[in-house]
Amino acid sequence: MSLSRRTFLGATAASFAAGRVFAASKAKIRIGLLLPYSGTYAALGNNITDAMKLVAGKLGNKLGGREIEWVAVDDESDPAKAPANVNKLISGEKVDILTGPVHSGVAMAMMQIVRQEKTLTIVTNAGAQAVTGQLCAPNVFRTSFSNWQTSYPCAEVMLKDGRKKAVLMFWNYSFGQESMAAFKEGYSKGGGTIVKEIAVPFPQTEFQANLSEIASLKPDAVFVFFAGAGAAKFVKDYADAGLRDKIPLYGSGFLTEGVLGAQGAAAEGIKTTLHYADSLDNGPNKKFRAAFKEATGREADVYAVAGHDTVHVLAQALDKVQGDTSAQKELIAALESVRLDSPRGPFRFSKAHNPIQNIYLRQVKGGKETVIGIAQKEAEDPAFGCAMVK
């Protein structure tokens, strides 16, 4: 009797496993895109989305044997609307996997929900420290960067250049604040002195009074956080004030990323640190840039690379579980074991599920972003407060 029972249980288990694989292969996998498609950051959301769909198309529009169904919501970069938008995707659309957002404020609101719902989530841009710090969770991964990663390495760069006294200037919101804190951590360790911190209300772009103050302080260098149109204006104003050739300008890579054309000659010589650069000389980067340009008519950027890597990460992991998103423990373990040869270089996840990646030293030369070295090899975010890191 016990033999027949074992035989029955074995047959049942085999039947269940086969059924699971069959169900996984037939049902579409629903991927939620919580990204900005209007407003200031629309171009970023579109580049992430287009890169994801481009890579998926090359994989037959399937992950783990299941056809992909995309469900996009315009988050408008509005943290106040984030809870409703996240709930729409998770409870309303019943997505299997949630991806996005760009804005760190939206990400913070999103984290409160996905931690509770335990929805598998891939953060494709927002750099807020807490995502892989005190709010880290087994079901949340990030394929972009943390604010610490893009700023901390620049401190050593500046010190090696002999710049021992610095002024910091930044948009006064979470991204800017965390960027400055990371830079200060590295700079003070190396013996640097902060002469002054100039916090500019976001999104103000009137810099004249601040630039006059910098000129009077005469620091060895200035480290800043600005991005997008604000960064374009700041760099031009800095040069127009006669500071470019007197006080070297440094920043995280967002200072020049995507806005070099608007900055023109004013950006010449600026040094920045970032986990990607257009000119990285590796096969995956050349291949991806050519494919993205052909598909969209646009140049790939750091945001497109995050979209590219998100799909490749999911493809590797979902293949291991044969597309079964309900097997979350196994899927999380599969994601943790992912290794990519990315356009950005070698990529893997830390214990806190943030990328471990090279941070490159870039300098604008002849109107182009040139890689002049690695500022920090295999940079790993410290993940302050993350319970998963022991």
WOPE-V570817 format. One line per field, one symbol per residue. ss: DSSP state (~ for helix, > for strand, _ for the rest). psi: psi as a letter, one per 30 degrees, with the letter a starting at -180 (. if undefined). A space follows every 10 residues. Layout:
ss->???
psi->???
//
This chain:
ss->_~~~~~~~~~ ~~~~~~~~~~ ~~~~~~__>> >>>>>_____ _~~~~~~~~~ ~~~~~~~~__ _>>__>>>>> >>>>____~~ ~~~~~~~~~~ ~~____>>>> ___~~~~~~~ ~~~~~~~__> >>>_____~~ ~~_______> >>____~~~~ ~~~~~~~~~~ ____>>>>>> >__~~~~~~~ ~~~~~~~~~_ __>>>>>>>> _______~~~ ~~~~~~~___ >>>>>__~~~ ~~~~~~~~~~ _______>>> >>~~~____~ ~~~~~~~___ >>>>______ __~~~~~~~~ ~~~~~~____ _~~~~~~~~~ ~~~~~~~~~~ _______~~~ ~~~~~~__>> >>__>>>>>_ ____>>>>>> >>>>>__>>> >>>>>>>>>_ __________
psi->eeeeeeeeee eeeeeeeeee eeeefekkkj kkjjlkglae geeeeeeeee eeeeeeefgg hkkhgkkkjk jkkjfghjef feeeeeeeee eefhkekkla aekeeeeeee eeefeefgkk kjjfekgkef egcfgllegk lkgdlleeef eeffeeeeef fgjfkkkkkl kiaeeeeeee eeeeeeeeeg glkjekkjkk kkhkgjfeee eeeeeffhlf lkkljllbee eeeeeeeeef fgfefejkkl llffefkfge eeebfffkfk klklglkegk ileeeeeeee eeeeefglkl aeeeeeeefe eeeeeeefef ghgjffieee eeeeefgkkk jlffakklkl fgglkjlkkk kkkjkhgljk kgajejkhkk kfhkgkffj.
//
